[in-house]
Amino acid sequence: MGVERAVRDTALLAAAFRAAEARRPRPRLTDPYARLFLADGPGHPGALRAGGEQVVERTRIVDGLLDAHPGTIVNLGAGYCARPYRLDLAGRPVVELDSAQVIATKERVLAGHTPRGPVRRIGLDLRDHDALARALATVDGAPVLVTEGVLPYLPADGIAALARVLARPGAVWLTDVVTVTSARAMAAVAPGLTVYGLDSLTPFEDAGWTVTDYRPLPVPGPFRPGAGSRDVVDGVLALRAP
Ligand SMILES: C[S@@+](CC[C@H](N)C(=O)[O-])C[C@H]1O[C@@H](n2cnc3c(N)ncnc32)[C@H](O)[C@@H]1O
């Protein structure tokens, strides 16, 4: 197993959007580390032109939700997220998981910078559930799990399997979700990238997770509401483990 290059490159894209945010008249967040990763470009240049409203908003929302949920932060598919450097997390430990290549690049680029709290990084493929379970076993207490911009690269059955591995008593999971329509819009501007969307929250709910919070995200393209109040709409969820 190994995370495909096109998927790994989305970490660059997210960093490019956060770097671009700094050039807005009133930036919604400040990430001075993002531009450090961009020496080789944004990863998916076509997607860069599509704008990064969702990326910046979801980062801002997750920043806020982390304040409301104490505990060790386990960031799965952390990419080039610089939260331990740009935020005061009050000494909370952060464990960052991503492909070995992304972790190696991150360590190299941030080598001269000091995080504001303890950070540990583990290279793995999130689809390797034994490796993931071993990584989670190294975390004390009930973690706050984060998947930010990660689930669109897993099919629904992959999310369901991940949801089962992550379900630990007391755990909280902060994640964005996107619809099938939004996934198609994302795939259209990023050739070579397979993007999946969700049409229900069943993959979480079947593993015992309960939604405790929902924050809407801006939707790319025209918004097409579904037929029922339980339809998925792009957003950030907080879920509580069984
Ligand atoms: C869109 S980026 C988001 C990165 C970061 N969470 C952020 O918001 O800036 C998606 C990240 O998920 C990681 N990722 C996706 N699938 C993965 C997998 N199966 N195993 C490990 N990492 C994965 C990619 O390598 C990439 O860093």
The ligand as an SDF file (V2000), in Angstrom:
LIG
                    3D

 27 29  0  0  0  0  0  0  0  0999 V2000
   -6.1390   17.7760    1.0760 C   0  0  0  0  0  0  0  0  0  0  0  0
   -4.7370   17.2360    1.9900 S   0  0  0  0  0  0  0  0  0  0  0  0
   -5.1720   17.9250    3.5750 C   0  0  0  0  0  0  0  0  0  0  0  0
   -3.9840   18.0380    4.4660 C   0  0  0  0  0  0  0  0  0  0  0  0
   -4.2820   18.6970    5.8070 C   0  0  0  0  0  0  0  0  0  0  0  0
   -5.2240   17.9140    6.5810 N   0  0  0  0  0  0  0  0  0  0  0  0
   -4.7830   20.0820    5.5890 C   0  0  0  0  0  0  0  0  0  0  0  0
   -5.9770   20.3440    5.7930 O   0  0  0  0  0  0  0  0  0  0  0  0
   -3.9800   20.9270    5.1910 O   0  0  0  0  0  0  0  0  0  0  0  0
   -5.0590   15.4780    2.2350 C   0  0  0  0  0  0  0  0  0  0  0  0
   -3.9690   14.7850    3.0300 C   0  0  0  0  0  0  0  0  0  0  0  0
   -4.4160   13.4760    3.3490 O   0  0  0  0  0  0  0  0  0  0  0  0
   -3.3520   12.5870    3.1650 C   0  0  0  0  0  0  0  0  0  0  0  0
   -3.9090   11.2680    2.8940 N   0  0  0  0  0  0  0  0  0  0  0  0
   -4.9270   10.9550    2.0600 C   0  0  0  0  0  0  0  0  0  0  0  0
   -5.1290    9.6270    2.0370 N   0  0  0  0  0  0  0  0  0  0  0  0
   -4.2310    9.0920    2.8950 C   0  0  0  0  0  0  0  0  0  0  0  0
   -3.9300    7.7820    3.3170 C   0  0  0  0  0  0  0  0  0  0  0  0
   -4.5860    6.7390    2.8300 N   0  0  0  0  0  0  0  0  0  0  0  0
   -2.9430    7.5950    4.2180 N   0  0  0  0  0  0  0  0  0  0  0  0
   -2.2420    8.6560    4.7040 C   0  0  0  0  0  0  0  0  0  0  0  0
   -2.4740    9.9380    4.3500 N   0  0  0  0  0  0  0  0  0  0  0  0
   -3.4540   10.1470    3.4510 C   0  0  0  0  0  0  0  0  0  0  0  0
   -2.5870   13.1390    1.9620 C   0  0  0  0  0  0  0  0  0  0  0  0
   -1.2780   12.6370    1.8940 O   0  0  0  0  0  0  0  0  0  0  0  0
   -2.6550   14.6250    2.2490 C   0  0  0  0  0  0  0  0  0  0  0  0
   -1.6000   15.0560    3.0490 O   0  0  0  0  0  0  0  0  0  0  0  0
  1  2  1  0
  2  3  1  0
  2 10  1  0
  3  4  1  0
  4  5  1  0
  5  6  1  0
  5  7  1  0
  7  8  2  0
  7  9  1  0
 10 11  1  0
 11 12  1  0
 11 26  1  0
 12 13  1  0
 13 14  1  0
 13 24  1  0
 14 15  1  0
 14 23  1  0
 15 16  2  0
 16 17  1  0
 17 18  1  0
 17 23  2  0
 18 19  1  0
 18 20  2  0
 20 21  1  0
 21 22  2  0
 22 23  1  0
 24 25  1  0
 24 26  1  0
 26 27  1  0
M  CHG  2   2   1   9  -1
M  END
$$$$
